[in-house]
Amino acid sequence: MKKVRRSNYNVDEAGESRVIDGDEEFNRWSQEGAKRQAQKGQPIMYVKIKGIQPIRSRIQEMEISASN
């Protein structure tokens, strides 16, 4: 798998947190877990799920962003 780079940011070295629009309890849980698992100085990549359907095919649209 090819590494994706944007500026000096390497996605392979980032932690990950999924965020669902309108679900603050899940978002808090996901972000806290990502922070606990991230190593010191490791950026966290946020995958924002903008639309969700029933279990069979839930993600309709998403956006990915990063923080340091």
PDB file of N, CA, C and O in Angstrom:
ATOM      1  N   MET A   1       0.833  -1.178   0.000  1.00  0.00           N
ATOM      2  CA  MET A   1       0.000   0.000   0.000  1.00  0.00           C
ATOM      3  C   MET A   1       0.880   1.244   0.000  1.00  0.00           C
ATOM      4  O   MET A   1       1.800   1.351   0.810  1.00  0.00           O
ATOM      5  N   LYS A   2       0.611   2.166  -0.882  1.00  0.00           N
ATOM      6  CA  LYS A   2       1.392   3.377  -1.009  1.00  0.00           C
ATOM      7  C   LYS A   2       1.065   4.352   0.121  1.00  0.00           C
ATOM      8  O   LYS A   2      -0.101   4.542   0.467  1.00  0.00           O
ATOM      9  N   LYS A   3       2.098   4.967   0.690  1.00  0.00           N
ATOM     10  CA  LYS A   3       1.900   5.964   1.731  1.00  0.00           C
ATOM     11  C   LYS A   3       1.339   7.234   1.110  1.00  0.00           C
ATOM     12  O   LYS A   3       1.770   7.652   0.036  1.00  0.00           O
ATOM     13  N   VAL A   4       0.378   7.844   1.790  1.00  0.00           N
ATOM     14  CA  VAL A   4      -0.217   9.095   1.311  1.00  0.00           C
ATOM     15  C   VAL A   4       0.425  10.234   2.085  1.00  0.00           C
ATOM     16  O   VAL A   4       0.444  10.216   3.316  1.00  0.00           O
ATOM     17  N   ARG A   5       0.939  11.204   1.388  1.00  0.00           N
ATOM     18  CA  ARG A   5       1.582  12.350   2.042  1.00  0.00           C
ATOM     19  C   ARG A   5       0.910  13.646   1.628  1.00  0.00           C
ATOM     20  O   ARG A   5       0.546  13.832   0.466  1.00  0.00           O
ATOM     21  N   ARG A   6       0.755  14.516   2.570  1.00  0.00           N
ATOM     22  CA  ARG A   6       0.287  15.878   2.305  1.00  0.00           C
ATOM     23  C   ARG A   6       1.213  16.770   3.103  1.00  0.00           C
ATOM     24  O   ARG A   6       1.206  16.719   4.333  1.00  0.00           O
ATOM     25  N   SER A   7       1.988  17.564   2.453  1.00  0.00           N
ATOM     26  CA  SER A   7       3.043  18.341   3.088  1.00  0.00           C
ATOM     27  C   SER A   7       4.028  17.367   3.725  1.00  0.00           C
ATOM     28  O   SER A   7       4.512  16.454   3.056  1.00  0.00           O
ATOM     29  N   ASN A   8       4.328  17.547   5.000  1.00  0.00           N
ATOM     30  CA  ASN A   8       5.222  16.639   5.713  1.00  0.00           C
ATOM     31  C   ASN A   8       4.446  15.670   6.589  1.00  0.00           C
ATOM     32  O   ASN A   8       5.033  15.016   7.450  1.00  0.00           O
ATOM     33  N   TYR A   9       3.159  15.564   6.390  1.00  0.00           N
ATOM     34  CA  TYR A   9       2.284  14.734   7.226  1.00  0.00           C
ATOM     35  C   TYR A   9       2.165  13.347   6.627  1.00  0.00           C
ATOM     36  O   TYR A   9       1.752  13.205   5.476  1.00  0.00           O
ATOM     37  N   ASN A  10       2.520  12.315   7.391  1.00  0.00           N
ATOM     38  CA  ASN A  10       2.467  10.934   6.932  1.00  0.00           C
ATOM     39  C   ASN A  10       1.279  10.241   7.606  1.00  0.00           C
ATOM     40  O   ASN A  10       1.278  10.051   8.822  1.00  0.00           O
ATOM     41  N   VAL A  11       0.275   9.868   6.819  1.00  0.00           N
ATOM     42  CA  VAL A  11      -0.949   9.263   7.344  1.00  0.00           C
ATOM     43  C   VAL A  11      -0.659   7.954   8.064  1.00  0.00           C
ATOM     44  O   VAL A  11      -1.366   7.608   9.011  1.00  0.00           O
ATOM     45  N   ASP A  12       0.363   7.218   7.640  1.00  0.00           N
ATOM     46  CA  ASP A  12       0.689   5.936   8.272  1.00  0.00           C
ATOM     47  C   ASP A  12       1.133   6.095   9.723  1.00  0.00           C
ATOM     48  O   ASP A  12       1.108   5.128  10.486  1.00  0.00           O
ATOM     49  N   GLU A  13       1.535   7.290  10.108  1.00  0.00           N
ATOM     50  CA  GLU A  13       2.027   7.528  11.463  1.00  0.00           C
ATOM     51  C   GLU A  13       0.983   8.185  12.355  1.00  0.00           C
ATOM     52  O   GLU A  13       1.306   8.582  13.475  1.00  0.00           O
ATOM     53  N   ALA A  14      -0.247   8.311  11.899  1.00  0.00           N
ATOM     54  CA  ALA A  14      -1.294   9.002  12.648  1.00  0.00           C
ATOM     55  C   ALA A  14      -2.185   8.028  13.407  1.00  0.00           C
ATOM     56  O   ALA A  14      -2.374   6.885  12.991  1.00  0.00           O
ATOM     57  N   GLY A  15      -2.729   8.500  14.527  1.00  0.00           N
ATOM     58  CA  GLY A  15      -3.783   7.783  15.212  1.00  0.00           C
ATOM     59  C   GLY A  15      -5.086   8.062  14.468  1.00  0.00           C
ATOM     60  O   GLY A  15      -5.102   8.868  13.537  1.00  0.00           O
ATOM     61  N   GLU A  16      -6.174   7.411  14.861  1.00  0.00           N
ATOM     62  CA  GLU A  16      -7.428   7.603  14.139  1.00  0.00           C
ATOM     63  C   GLU A  16      -8.604   7.692  15.099  1.00  0.00           C
ATOM     64  O   GLU A  16      -8.687   6.949  16.077  1.00  0.00           O
ATOM     65  N   SER A  17      -9.508   8.615  14.801  1.00  0.00           N
ATOM     66  CA  SER A  17     -10.745   8.766  15.559  1.00  0.00           C
ATOM     67  C   SER A  17     -11.885   8.955  14.571  1.00  0.00           C
ATOM     68  O   SER A  17     -11.804   9.801  13.681  1.00  0.00           O
ATOM     69  N   ARG A  18     -12.944   8.172  14.724  1.00  0.00           N
ATOM     70  CA  ARG A  18     -14.130   8.344  13.884  1.00  0.00           C
ATOM     71  C   ARG A  18     -15.106   9.250  14.620  1.00  0.00           C
ATOM     72  O   ARG A  18     -15.322   9.099  15.822  1.00  0.00           O
ATOM     73  N   VAL A  19     -15.695  10.197  13.887  1.00  0.00           N
ATOM     74  CA  VAL A  19     -16.624  11.163  14.455  1.00  0.00           C
ATOM     75  C   VAL A  19     -17.912  11.099  13.647  1.00  0.00           C
ATOM     76  O   VAL A  19     -17.880  11.157  12.418  1.00  0.00           O
ATOM     77  N   ILE A  20     -19.061  10.979  14.340  1.00  0.00           N
ATOM     78  CA  ILE A  20     -20.353  10.900  13.670  1.00  0.00           C
ATOM     79  C   ILE A  20     -21.131  12.179  13.961  1.00  0.00           C
ATOM     80  O   ILE A  20     -21.348  12.519  15.124  1.00  0.00           O
ATOM     81  N   ASP A  21     -21.557  12.896  12.909  1.00  0.00           N
ATOM     82  CA  ASP A  21     -22.363  14.099  13.085  1.00  0.00           C
ATOM     83  C   ASP A  21     -23.554  13.812  13.991  1.00  0.00           C
ATOM     84  O   ASP A  21     -24.326  12.888  13.735  1.00  0.00           O
ATOM     85  N   GLY A  22     -23.703  14.607  15.054  1.00  0.00           N
ATOM     86  CA  GLY A  22     -24.869  14.498  15.910  1.00  0.00           C
ATOM     87  C   GLY A  22     -24.795  13.456  17.014  1.00  0.00           C
ATOM     88  O   GLY A  22     -25.760  13.317  17.766  1.00  0.00           O
ATOM     89  N   ASP A  23     -23.691  12.713  17.151  1.00  0.00           N
ATOM     90  CA  ASP A  23     -23.591  11.681  18.192  1.00  0.00           C
ATOM     91  C   ASP A  23     -22.442  12.038  19.139  1.00  0.00           C
ATOM     92  O   ASP A  23     -21.367  11.442  19.079  1.00  0.00           O
ATOM     93  N   GLU A  24     -22.684  13.011  20.006  1.00  0.00           N
ATOM     94  CA  GLU A  24     -21.639  13.541  20.882  1.00  0.00           C
ATOM     95  C   GLU A  24     -21.073  12.489  21.844  1.00  0.00           C
ATOM     96  O   GLU A  24     -19.876  12.508  22.131  1.00  0.00           O
ATOM     97  N   GLU A  25     -21.898  11.588  22.338  1.00  0.00           N
ATOM     98  CA  GLU A  25     -21.423  10.548  23.250  1.00  0.00           C
ATOM     99  C   GLU A  25     -20.419   9.622  22.551  1.00  0.00           C
ATOM    100  O   GLU A  25     -19.362   9.320  23.105  1.00  0.00           O
ATOM    101  N   PHE A  26     -20.750   9.175  21.342  1.00  0.00           N
ATOM    102  CA  PHE A  26     -19.836   8.333  20.563  1.00  0.00           C
ATOM    103  C   PHE A  26     -18.561   9.103  20.238  1.00  0.00           C
ATOM    104  O   PHE A  26     -17.460   8.568  20.363  1.00  0.00           O
ATOM    105  N   ASN A  27     -18.713  10.365  19.818  1.00  0.00           N
ATOM    106  CA  ASN A  27     -17.556  11.171  19.431  1.00  0.00           C
ATOM    107  C   ASN A  27     -16.585  11.343  20.597  1.00  0.00           C
ATOM    108  O   ASN A  27     -15.373  11.221  20.419  1.00  0.00           O
ATOM    109  N   ARG A  28     -17.109  11.625  21.781  1.00  0.00           N
ATOM    110  CA  ARG A  28     -16.271  11.762  22.970  1.00  0.00           C
ATOM    111  C   ARG A  28     -15.519  10.459  23.242  1.00  0.00           C
ATOM    112  O   ARG A  28     -14.316  10.478  23.504  1.00  0.00           O
ATOM    113  N   TRP A  29     -16.228   9.324  23.180  1.00  0.00           N
ATOM    114  CA  TRP A  29     -15.624   8.012  23.402  1.00  0.00           C
ATOM    115  C   TRP A  29     -14.515   7.741  22.376  1.00  0.00           C
ATOM    116  O   TRP A  29     -13.426   7.289  22.734  1.00  0.00           O
ATOM    117  N   SER A  30     -14.802   8.019  21.107  1.00  0.00           N
ATOM    118  CA  SER A  30     -13.841   7.765  20.033  1.00  0.00           C
ATOM    119  C   SER A  30     -12.598   8.646  20.172  1.00  0.00           C
ATOM    120  O   SER A  30     -11.475   8.166  20.017  1.00  0.00           O
ATOM    121  N   GLN A  31     -12.798   9.921  20.462  1.00  0.00           N
ATOM    122  CA  GLN A  31     -11.670  10.846  20.589  1.00  0.00           C
ATOM    123  C   GLN A  31     -10.820  10.527  21.810  1.00  0.00           C
ATOM    124  O   GLN A  31      -9.593  10.602  21.740  1.00  0.00           O
ATOM    125  N   GLU A  32     -11.447  10.174  22.925  1.00  0.00           N
ATOM    126  CA  GLU A  32     -10.688   9.804  24.124  1.00  0.00           C
ATOM    127  C   GLU A  32      -9.858   8.547  23.870  1.00  0.00           C
ATOM    128  O   GLU A  32      -8.709   8.463  24.306  1.00  0.00           O
ATOM    129  N   GLY A  33     -10.431   7.574  23.171  1.00  0.00           N
ATOM    130  CA  GLY A  33      -9.693   6.358  22.836  1.00  0.00           C
ATOM    131  C   GLY A  33      -8.504   6.642  21.941  1.00  0.00           C
ATOM    132  O   GLY A  33      -7.429   6.077  22.140  1.00  0.00           O
ATOM    133  N   ALA A  34      -8.683   7.509  20.961  1.00  0.00           N
ATOM    134  CA  ALA A  34      -7.585   7.859  20.055  1.00  0.00           C
ATOM    135  C   ALA A  34      -6.463   8.557  20.814  1.00  0.00           C
ATOM    136  O   ALA A  34      -5.285   8.291  20.575  1.00  0.00           O
ATOM    137  N   LYS A  35      -6.832   9.453  21.732  1.00  0.00           N
ATOM    138  CA  LYS A  35      -5.812  10.160  22.524  1.00  0.00           C
ATOM    139  C   LYS A  35      -5.052   9.211  23.433  1.00  0.00           C
ATOM    140  O   LYS A  35      -3.841   9.354  23.605  1.00  0.00           O
ATOM    141  N   ARG A  36      -5.756   8.232  24.024  1.00  0.00           N
ATOM    142  CA  ARG A  36      -5.090   7.243  24.897  1.00  0.00           C
ATOM    143  C   ARG A  36      -4.099   6.386  24.112  1.00  0.00           C
ATOM    144  O   ARG A  36      -3.026   6.053  24.617  1.00  0.00           O
ATOM    145  N   GLN A  37      -4.457   6.031  22.882  1.00  0.00           N
ATOM    146  CA  GLN A  37      -3.623   5.123  22.091  1.00  0.00           C
ATOM    147  C   GLN A  37      -2.504   5.832  21.342  1.00  0.00           C
ATOM    148  O   GLN A  37      -1.521   5.197  20.960  1.00  0.00           O
ATOM    149  N   ALA A  38      -2.638   7.140  21.126  1.00  0.00           N
ATOM    150  CA  ALA A  38      -1.618   7.885  20.377  1.00  0.00           C
ATOM    151  C   ALA A  38      -0.344   8.015  21.200  1.00  0.00           C
ATOM    152  O   ALA A  38      -0.394   8.204  22.415  1.00  0.00           O
ATOM    153  N   GLN A  39       0.780   7.912  20.535  1.00  0.00           N
ATOM    154  CA  GLN A  39       2.063   8.137  21.190  1.00  0.00           C
ATOM    155  C   GLN A  39       2.287   9.639  21.300  1.00  0.00           C
ATOM    156  O   GLN A  39       1.665  10.415  20.574  1.00  0.00           O
ATOM    157  N   LYS A  40       3.166  10.053  22.199  1.00  0.00           N
ATOM    158  CA  LYS A  40       3.444  11.471  22.406  1.00  0.00           C
ATOM    159  C   LYS A  40       3.849  12.137  21.088  1.00  0.00           C
ATOM    160  O   LYS A  40       4.754  11.665  20.399  1.00  0.00           O
ATOM    161  N   GLY A  41       3.178  13.229  20.746  1.00  0.00           N
ATOM    162  CA  GLY A  41       3.485  13.963  19.532  1.00  0.00           C
ATOM    163  C   GLY A  41       2.870  13.387  18.269  1.00  0.00           C
ATOM    164  O   GLY A  41       2.999  13.975  17.195  1.00  0.00           O
ATOM    165  N   GLN A  42       2.204  12.248  18.380  1.00  0.00           N
ATOM    166  CA  GLN A  42       1.595  11.609  17.207  1.00  0.00           C
ATOM    167  C   GLN A  42       0.296  12.337  16.848  1.00  0.00           C
ATOM    168  O   GLN A  42      -0.552  12.544  17.716  1.00  0.00           O
ATOM    169  N   PRO A  43       0.133  12.724  15.585  1.00  0.00           N
ATOM    170  CA  PRO A  43      -1.111  13.392  15.186  1.00  0.00           C
ATOM    171  C   PRO A  43      -2.277  12.404  15.196  1.00  0.00           C
ATOM    172  O   PRO A  43      -2.074  11.192  15.124  1.00  0.00           O
ATOM    173  N   ILE A  44      -3.487  12.926  15.284  1.00  0.00           N
ATOM    174  CA  ILE A  44      -4.693  12.108  15.227  1.00  0.00           C
ATOM    175  C   ILE A  44      -5.468  12.493  13.965  1.00  0.00           C
ATOM    176  O   ILE A  44      -5.741  13.669  13.727  1.00  0.00           O
ATOM    177  N   MET A  45      -5.812  11.500  13.174  1.00  0.00           N
ATOM    178  CA  MET A  45      -6.593  11.710  11.962  1.00  0.00           C
ATOM    179  C   MET A  45      -8.067  11.505  12.327  1.00  0.00           C
ATOM    180  O   MET A  45      -8.428  10.480  12.905  1.00  0.00           O
ATOM    181  N   TYR A  46      -8.917  12.481  11.987  1.00  0.00           N
ATOM    182  CA  TYR A  46     -10.343  12.394  12.280  1.00  0.00           C
ATOM    183  C   TYR A  46     -11.103  12.022  11.015  1.00  0.00           C
ATOM    184  O   TYR A  46     -10.983  12.696   9.992  1.00  0.00           O
ATOM    185  N   VAL A  47     -11.876  10.961  11.085  1.00  0.00           N
ATOM    186  CA  VAL A  47     -12.729  10.529   9.990  1.00  0.00           C
ATOM    187  C   VAL A  47     -14.147  10.929  10.372  1.00  0.00           C
ATOM    188  O   VAL A  47     -14.761  10.311  11.242  1.00  0.00           O
ATOM    189  N   LYS A  48     -14.665  11.965   9.718  1.00  0.00           N
ATOM    190  CA  LYS A  48     -15.990  12.487  10.051  1.00  0.00           C
ATOM    191  C   LYS A  48     -17.037  11.816   9.176  1.00  0.00           C
ATOM    192  O   LYS A  48     -17.031  11.969   7.955  1.00  0.00           O
ATOM    193  N   ILE A  49     -17.930  11.076   9.806  1.00  0.00           N
ATOM    194  CA  ILE A  49     -19.006  10.392   9.095  1.00  0.00           C
ATOM    195  C   ILE A  49     -20.196  11.338   9.076  1.00  0.00           C
ATOM    196  O   ILE A  49     -20.777  11.636  10.119  1.00  0.00           O
ATOM    197  N   LYS A  50     -20.553  11.807   7.892  1.00  0.00           N
ATOM    198  CA  LYS A  50     -21.579  12.836   7.755  1.00  0.00           C
ATOM    199  C   LYS A  50     -22.991  12.275   7.622  1.00  0.00           C
ATOM    200  O   LYS A  50     -23.959  12.979   7.909  1.00  0.00           O
ATOM    201  N   GLY A  51     -23.123  11.056   7.205  1.00  0.00           N
ATOM    202  CA  GLY A  51     -24.440  10.444   7.057  1.00  0.00           C
ATOM    203  C   GLY A  51     -24.339   8.964   7.368  1.00  0.00           C
ATOM    204  O   GLY A  51     -23.358   8.316   7.002  1.00  0.00           O
ATOM    205  N   ILE A  52     -25.336   8.427   8.036  1.00  0.00           N
ATOM    206  CA  ILE A  52     -25.301   7.022   8.424  1.00  0.00           C
ATOM    207  C   ILE A  52     -26.682   6.412   8.210  1.00  0.00           C
ATOM    208  O   ILE A  52     -27.702   7.034   8.507  1.00  0.00           O
ATOM    209  N   GLN A  53     -26.701   5.203   7.698  1.00  0.00           N
ATOM    210  CA  GLN A  53     -27.939   4.476   7.450  1.00  0.00           C
ATOM    211  C   GLN A  53     -27.979   3.239   8.344  1.00  0.00           C
ATOM    212  O   GLN A  53     -27.059   3.027   9.134  1.00  0.00           O
ATOM    213  N   PRO A  54     -29.019   2.422   8.235  1.00  0.00           N
ATOM    214  CA  PRO A  54     -29.059   1.179   9.017  1.00  0.00           C
ATOM    215  C   PRO A  54     -27.833   0.304   8.753  1.00  0.00           C
ATOM    216  O   PRO A  54     -27.117   0.520   7.775  1.00  0.00           O
ATOM    217  N   ILE A  55     -27.594  -0.660   9.601  1.00  0.00           N
ATOM    218  CA  ILE A  55     -26.378  -1.471   9.650  1.00  0.00           C
ATOM    219  C   ILE A  55     -25.884  -2.006   8.308  1.00  0.00           C
ATOM    220  O   ILE A  55     -24.669  -2.065   8.117  1.00  0.00           O
ATOM    221  N   ARG A  56     -26.713  -2.386   7.397  1.00  0.00           N
ATOM    222  CA  ARG A  56     -26.243  -2.998   6.134  1.00  0.00           C
ATOM    223  C   ARG A  56     -25.270  -2.113   5.378  1.00  0.00           C
ATOM    224  O   ARG A  56     -24.231  -2.609   4.940  1.00  0.00           O
ATOM    225  N   SER A  57     -25.546  -0.849   5.203  1.00  0.00           N
ATOM    226  CA  SER A  57     -24.692   0.077   4.471  1.00  0.00           C
ATOM    227  C   SER A  57     -24.841   1.444   5.108  1.00  0.00           C
ATOM    228  O   SER A  57     -25.648   2.258   4.658  1.00  0.00           O
ATOM    229  N   ARG A  58     -24.074   1.698   6.144  1.00  0.00           N
ATOM    230  CA  ARG A  58     -24.336   2.862   6.969  1.00  0.00           C
ATOM    231  C   ARG A  58     -23.666   4.155   6.525  1.00  0.00           C
ATOM    232  O   ARG A  58     -24.314   5.201   6.574  1.00  0.00           O
ATOM    233  N   ILE A  59     -22.425   4.145   6.100  1.00  0.00           N
ATOM    234  CA  ILE A  59     -21.735   5.389   5.770  1.00  0.00           C
ATOM    235  C   ILE A  59     -22.193   5.879   4.398  1.00  0.00           C
ATOM    236  O   ILE A  59     -22.084   5.161   3.405  1.00  0.00           O
ATOM    237  N   GLN A  60     -22.704   7.102   4.355  1.00  0.00           N
ATOM    238  CA  GLN A  60     -23.146   7.693   3.099  1.00  0.00           C
ATOM    239  C   GLN A  60     -22.105   8.659   2.548  1.00  0.00           C
ATOM    240  O   GLN A  60     -21.903   8.738   1.336  1.00  0.00           O
ATOM    241  N   GLU A  61     -21.447   9.388   3.435  1.00  0.00           N
ATOM    242  CA  GLU A  61     -20.459  10.381   3.026  1.00  0.00           C
ATOM    243  C   GLU A  61     -19.508  10.581   4.191  1.00  0.00           C
ATOM    244  O   GLU A  61     -19.941  10.531   5.342  1.00  0.00           O
ATOM    245  N   MET A  62     -18.194  10.810   3.928  1.00  0.00           N
ATOM    246  CA  MET A  62     -17.274  11.067   5.024  1.00  0.00           C
ATOM    247  C   MET A  62     -16.207  12.059   4.608  1.00  0.00           C
ATOM    248  O   MET A  62     -16.001  12.325   3.423  1.00  0.00           O
ATOM    249  N   GLU A  63     -15.534  12.602   5.616  1.00  0.00           N
ATOM    250  CA  GLU A  63     -14.491  13.602   5.429  1.00  0.00           C
ATOM    251  C   GLU A  63     -13.353  13.240   6.375  1.00  0.00           C
ATOM    252  O   GLU A  63     -13.608  12.843   7.512  1.00  0.00           O
ATOM    253  N   ILE A  64     -12.110  13.366   5.938  1.00  0.00           N
ATOM    254  CA  ILE A  64     -10.951  13.028   6.762  1.00  0.00           C
ATOM    255  C   ILE A  64     -10.132  14.282   6.991  1.00  0.00           C
ATOM    256  O   ILE A  64      -9.846  15.019   6.048  1.00  0.00           O
ATOM    257  N   SER A  65      -9.747  14.534   8.254  1.00  0.00           N
ATOM    258  CA  SER A  65      -8.893  15.677   8.587  1.00  0.00           C
ATOM    259  C   SER A  65      -7.899  15.239   9.661  1.00  0.00           C
ATOM    260  O   SER A  65      -8.057  14.175  10.260  1.00  0.00           O
ATOM    261  N   ALA A  66      -6.885  16.050   9.903  1.00  0.00           N
ATOM    262  CA  ALA A  66      -5.843  15.686  10.864  1.00  0.00           C
ATOM    263  C   ALA A  66      -5.558  16.836  11.801  1.00  0.00           C
ATOM    264  O   ALA A  66      -5.791  17.998  11.470  1.00  0.00           O
ATOM    265  N   SER A  67      -5.048  16.499  12.988  1.00  0.00           N
ATOM    266  CA  SER A  67      -4.594  17.515  13.941  1.00  0.00           C
ATOM    267  C   SER A  67      -3.245  17.081  14.485  1.00  0.00           C
ATOM    268  O   SER A  67      -2.918  15.894  14.479  1.00  0.00           O
ATOM    269  N   ASN A  68      -2.474  18.027  14.946  1.00  0.00           N
ATOM    270  CA  ASN A  68      -1.166  17.709  15.557  1.00  0.00           C
ATOM    271  C   ASN A  68      -1.272  17.786  17.040  1.00  0.00           C
ATOM    272  O   ASN A  68      -0.287  17.555  17.743  1.00  0.00           O
TER     273      ASN A  68
END
